[in-house]
Amino acid sequence: MKIRQPLNCTSVSFQRGVNLVEIMVAMVIGLFLVLGATTLYVNTKKTSDVDDAIARLQETARYAISVIEDDVRMANYYGLLKGGSAIDNKNTNSSPPSAFTVVGTIGGSATQTCGADYASDIEQYIGASNNGYLSNPSYTIDCTAFGAAVSSADTLTIRRVEVNIAAATDTTSGTRVQVCSTRSSALVTRDTTATCPAAPNGEFHNLIVNGYYIDQQSMQSTTYPSLRRKRLIDGPTFMDEEIISGVEDMQVELGWDNGDATVDSAATVRYVQPGDAVLAGGRIVSVRIWLLVRSEQADGSYTDANTYSYGPRTGTAVSNLSASGAGDAQYAPNDHFRRLLISRTIFIRNVLGS
């Protein structure tokens, strides 16, 4: 017979629950952890959004500059003959050389959509307006802007021909303006019966005339600016096309050299504003461009308190680039949009004497 040992009550262990104080302490610790994780996420998201906005500004600026740069580098390229001064039948509508077969001239309202000589003044391979000299700046290309041009922004016109050789204008009505060039002579034509001389071999190239300007509107929004251009197309007429939205201002300086047998080095080229009297002599060998790029969306946590001074913008600051007196004014927007200012100096490959 087994004898049971008496229970030792002192050896029994009792389990206790979590009391209210411990629960509250745990909750406070958890809240701090959640708050820390949330703050980290919000700050990371904000930093990421800022980085994305800056990256988009840089991307916009790079693309805008690349389009203009490629165009400027090829200014004054007219096929086999170098320089527009030796090309006949342009804005003067002079008699072409007897070696060419030409029925008509380049005149006419269709060609003059953006001004009497805008399409055919190919001797002026770089044309620019300096609205900084205007007390009441205004858009200076003689054809209607897309929406409302930024009146104090400069304009830039490049004239040249396409690199590829073209067939004589392939439209029955002769609507494509072309340059037919040989090693010794050339002319502008939009005549379907025009022929280039056989000896020396002549080439047809389609004429390119691009007029760049800044508009207060874009395809995206009536309040979002854009870089646009008037481009010569079949017709002949000019098409308004958007290069990229987000460009708020463009300022231009022209690099001048004295016109001797050699092109001066970059260090000795003199940069002047479009319209400067010195440009009446010598030649334009380079173009310096400033572009101011603006974000599409405002950031309420950011205020652009910068005062932008570049190119001719050295006068009393304004907050509206289209305001009266804004032509040579510094720009102090004081709003919630992010901006990026870039500059590029572009040398022209096809300068006489180079």
Secondary structure, 3 states (H helix, E strand, C coil): CCCCCCCCHHHCCCCCCCCHHHHHHHHHHHHHHHHHHHHHHHHHHHHHHHHHHHHHHHHHHHHHHHHHHHHHHCCCCCCCCCCHHHEECCCCCCCCCCCCECCCCCCCCCCCCCCCCCCCCCCCCEEEECHHHCCCCCCCCCCCCCCCECCCCCEEEEEEECCCCECCCCCCCCCCCEEEECCCCEEEECCCCCECCCCCCCEEEEEEEEEEEEECCCCCCCCCCEEEEEEEECCCEEEEEEEEECEEEEEEEEEEECCCCCCCCCCCCEEECCCCHHHHCCEEEEEEEEEEEECCCCCCCCCCCCCECCCCCCEEEECCCCCCCCCCEEECCCCCCCEEEEEEEEECCCCCCC
